[in-house]
Each structure stands twice: as C-alpha cells, then as structure tokens.
Amino acid sequence: MYYFIIYSVIILKLRIKDLREDNDLTQKDIAKILMCDQSLYSKYERGERDIPLVLLIKLADYYNTSLDYLVCRTNNPKKY
C-alpha cells in the first residue's frame, strides 16, 4: 500500500507537468487558471505540497481528462 501511495504521488506530479508542457503552458499560466501563486503551483509539480481536490478537478476539466488519470487510477488520458 505504501509503495502505491509513493508511486501515485510521483506519477501525479509528472502527469500535471507533462500536461502543462504538452499544451505549451507555463506554470504561471496554470497558476492563473487555478487562482494561486506560481510558486505554490510549482510546489505541486515538485510534489512538495499536496494538491487540493478542488484544484485537481479544475485541472482535469481544463485538460479534458479524468481525475482517475491524474491520480494514477488509469493510464488512459481520455475523459470517458
């Protein structure tokens, strides 16, 4: 169980960074969408802070993907 939690955190931070970069966005762009500071968003990407569920939902909606994909419950980035 512990291994899965660590793995999920690593994958989450990689996925939100990859999605941002794939969409040619900066951390500042995403921070504006999430209405937070760029420095805080940077901590989310580095795994230094946990991302609140409400912000994960905003990211999933923005990237048109599922929460399951963001939190490593599936490898399919399609929403449905």
Buried (B, 14 or more C-beta within 10 A) or exposed (E): EEEEEEEBBEBBBEBBBEBBEEEEBEBEBBBBBBEBEBEBBBBBBEBEEEBEEEBBEBBBEBBEBBBBBBBBEEEEBEEE
